[in-house]
Amino acid sequence: MTDIQFDNRVDAGQRLGTLLKRIRLQHPLVLAIPRGGVEVAAPIAEALGAEMDVLLCRKLCAPDQHELAVGSVNESGDVQLNRNGRALTESSATWLERERARQMTEIARQQRLFRAVRPKAHMKQRTLVVVDDGVATGATLMAALQMLHDANPHEVIVAVPVASRESIPGIRALCDQFVCLHEPEEFWAVGQFYRDFPQLSDERAVALLRQHSPNDRRRAESRAHSSMTSN
């Protein structure tokens, strides 16, 4: 039996968009985790008639254990540590500052790319739909979710095409609703569930974000209105 569930990220996003349209949302904002999540998020934003933004948040990794998340840092530089991270900082505060600086370098690179076309959206009292192209360990997604509570949203919904069963309890604990199309018994990598799963380029991610920015949406609505009134 094949593991493939989706033709590509666009197909996955369209299916998620169909499900999310059935849920009552309050001024929804679709938040994509770059880069792959942007291509899934774009058709969701289209289906919901919603704005799209990126969630620039990086997990902090334990020394010599890059798969072990010990916390997260957001684009403002705010750090949130989990239990493992707090234990590590008691023995080595210098490690945390080095790891924070390393991840902030990547966030700064992403800011230069994405904030040039999409200033950070306000999140207060909105339904936040957090999207990625799949969840293996869940570390990055959970790091992102931990940073959203201070934004005072109306609710947080996680929408992903596929997730490992081991990751799901931790994710559910950090959001109000969890929407997932496929929860396989065996999970090796996100790409195994896609027929076409190329690495998404920065250029493609930026173009998709630009298409769903407020300015572009207003221009599109204005063009549509002008077309209707001229006919």
C-alpha positions in Angstrom: 0.0 0.0 0.0 1.4 3.4 -1.0 2.1 6.1 1.6 1.3 8.9 -0.8 -1.7 11.0 0.2 -1.2 14.3 -1.6 -0.2 15.3 -5.1 1.8 18.2 -3.8 1.6 21.0 -1.1 -1.1 22.9 -3.1 -3.3 19.8 -3.2 -2.9 19.4 0.6 -3.7 23.0 1.2 -6.8 22.9 -0.9 -8.1 19.9 1.1 -7.4 21.6 4.4 -9.1 24.7 3.1 -12.3 22.8 2.3 -12.4 21.5 5.9 -11.6 24.8 7.5 -14.4 26.5 5.6 -16.9 24.5 7.7 -15.6 26.0 10.9 -16.8 29.3 12.2 -13.7 31.6 12.4 -13.3 35.1 13.8 -11.4 37.4 11.5 -9.0 34.6 10.5 -5.3 35.0 9.9 -3.4 32.1 8.3 0.1 31.8 9.7 2.6 29.7 7.7 5.8 28.2 9.0 8.4 28.9 6.3 9.2 27.7 3.9 7.2 24.6 3.0 4.2 25.7 5.1 3.7 28.8 2.9 2.7 26.7 -0.1 0.2 24.8 2.0 -1.1 28.0 3.6 -1.7 29.9 0.4 -4.7 27.9 -0.8 -6.1 27.8 2.7 -6.0 31.6 2.8 -7.7 31.7 -0.6 -10.5 29.3 0.5 -11.1 31.4 3.7 -10.8 34.8 2.0 -8.2 35.5 4.7 -4.9 37.3 5.1 -1.7 35.2 5.3 1.5 35.9 7.2 4.5 33.9 8.2 5.3 32.8 11.8 8.9 33.5 12.3 9.9 31.4 15.2 12.8 29.1 15.6 13.3 26.2 18.0 16.3 26.4 20.3 18.3 23.2 20.2 20.2 21.4 23.0 24.0 21.3 22.8 25.1 18.5 20.4 21.4 17.4 20.1 19.9 19.4 17.2 16.7 17.3 17.2 16.0 18.1 20.8 14.0 21.3 21.2 14.6 23.1 24.5 12.6 26.2 23.8 11.9 28.8 21.1 12.7 32.3 20.1 10.5 34.7 18.1 11.4 37.5 15.8 11.4 40.0 18.6 14.1 37.9 20.3 11.8 36.7 23.1 12.9 33.4 24.5 10.6 30.7 26.0 12.2 27.6 27.5 10.6 24.3 28.2 11.6 22.1 31.2 14.7 20.7 29.5 15.8 24.2 28.5 15.4 25.6 32.1 17.5 22.7 33.4 20.3 23.3 30.9 20.5 27.1 31.6 21.1 26.4 35.3 24.4 24.7 34.3 25.3 26.8 31.2 23.8 30.3 30.7 26.4 31.0 27.9 25.1 28.1 25.9 21.6 29.7 25.7 22.9 33.0 24.5 25.0 31.4 21.7 22.0 29.3 20.6 19.7 32.3 20.7 22.1 34.3 18.6 22.4 31.5 16.1 18.7 31.2 15.6 18.2 35.0 15.5 20.6 35.1 12.6 18.3 32.9 10.6 15.2 34.8 11.7 16.9 38.1 10.6 17.5 36.5 7.2 13.8 35.5 7.0 12.7 39.0 8.2 14.6 40.6 5.3 12.8 38.4 2.9 9.3 38.3 4.2 8.8 41.6 6.1 9.7 43.5 3.0 6.4 42.3 1.4 4.3 41.6 4.5 4.6 43.6 7.7 3.8 41.6 10.8 0.0 41.2 11.1 -1.8 41.9 14.3 -3.2 38.8 16.0 -5.3 40.1 19.0 -8.7 38.5 19.2 -8.4 36.7 15.8 -8.6 33.1 14.8 -5.0 32.1 14.1 -4.7 29.2 11.7 -1.1 27.8 12.0 0.0 25.8 9.0 3.0 23.6 8.1 3.4 21.0 5.4 3.6 18.2 7.9 4.7 17.3 11.4 7.4 14.7 12.2 8.7 15.4 15.8 6.5 18.4 16.3 9.4 20.4 17.9 9.3 23.4 15.5 5.5 23.6 15.5 5.2 23.4 19.3 7.9 26.1 19.6 5.9 28.3 17.4 2.6 27.7 19.2 4.2 28.5 22.6 5.0 32.0 21.4 1.4 32.8 20.3 -0.3 32.9 23.7 1.1 36.4 24.5 -0.6 37.7 21.3 -4.0 37.3 23.0 -5.7 35.5 20.0 -9.4 34.5 20.0 -8.3 30.9 19.3 -5.5 29.0 17.7 -6.1 26.3 15.2 -3.4 24.0 13.8 -4.0 22.8 10.3 -1.5 20.3 8.8 -1.8 17.6 6.0 -0.1 14.9 8.0 1.4 14.3 11.4 3.1 11.5 13.3 1.0 10.1 16.0 3.7 10.6 18.5 3.7 14.4 17.9 -0.1 14.9 18.2 -0.6 15.0 22.0 2.0 17.8 22.5 0.4 19.8 19.7 -3.1 19.4 20.9 -2.1 20.7 24.3 -1.0 24.0 22.8 -3.9 24.8 20.5 -7.7 25.0 20.6 -8.3 22.8 17.6 -6.2 20.4 15.6 -7.1 19.7 12.0 -5.1 16.9 10.3 -5.9 15.0 7.2 -3.7 11.9 7.8 -2.3 10.4 11.0 -0.3 7.3 9.8 0.8 4.5 11.9 4.3 4.5 10.4 6.0 7.8 9.8 9.6 8.3 8.5 9.5 11.7 6.8 7.0 14.3 5.7 7.9 13.8 2.1 6.8 10.2 2.0 3.2 11.3 1.9 3.6 13.6 -1.2 3.9 12.6 -4.8 5.8 15.8 -5.5 7.7 17.4 -2.6 10.5 19.7 -3.8 12.2 22.1 -1.5 10.4 25.4 -1.6 12.6 28.3 -2.7 12.7 31.6 -0.9 11.5 33.3 -4.1 8.4 31.2 -4.3 7.6 31.7 -0.6 8.0 35.4 -1.0 5.8 35.5 -4.1 3.0 33.6 -2.4 3.1 35.8 0.7 3.0 38.9 -1.5 -0.1 37.6 -3.2 -2.0 37.3 0.1 -0.8 40.5 1.7 -3.5 43.1 2.6 -2.3 45.5 -0.1 -2.5 42.9 -2.8 -5.9 41.7 -1.6 -7.2 45.3 -1.7 -5.9 45.8 -5.2 -7.5 42.6 -6.4 -10.8 43.5 -4.8 -10.6 47.0 -6.3 -10.0 45.5 -9.8 -12.9 43.1 -9.4 -15.2 46.0 -8.3 -14.1 48.2 -11.2 -14.7 45.3 -13.6 -18.3 44.8 -12.3 -19.2 48.5 -12.4 -17.9 48.9 -15.9 -20.0 46.1 -17.3 
